[in-house]
Amino acid sequence: MSLFSKSKRILLSLFVFSTFTLGMQNVAIGAIVTSGDMVAAQQSQSDRDELKTLMAREDVRDQLVELGVDVDAAIARVDSMTDTEVQQLSAKMDEMPAASGFIETAVLAFLVLVVLEVTGVTDILPNI
């Protein structure tokens, strides 16, 4: 075989190979992305970042360690949570008041002081 014939055969083989492999490429699938989808994705990422920021606080880290939770594992778990799980956890965190029980404690203390004052055990308000 001559050199020209050999190179012609190699080029023809490459052409046939590339023609068949081009037909086997994956098909791109496109879909319409709505504004709601974009907002939901952005909100999910925002909630995820908020949880990570919360876990980075020193007092929260101390509380997690006190409860026996590895902080790095907890942060890794936030990364592996689904968007729905992150949304549910974030909603629960937003529902919990910052000073949970403060008002109840203050009212109870006030009632105890009133009862002690009325019974004469203490003399906080001398004009009553």
Long-range contacts (C-beta under 8 A, 24 or more apart in sequence): 40-83, 41-83, 43-87, 44-83, 44-86, 44-87, 47-86, 47-87, 47-89, 47-90, 48-78, 48-79, 48-81, 48-86, 50-90, 50-93, 51-78, 51-86, 51-89, 51-90, 51-93, 52-78, 54-93
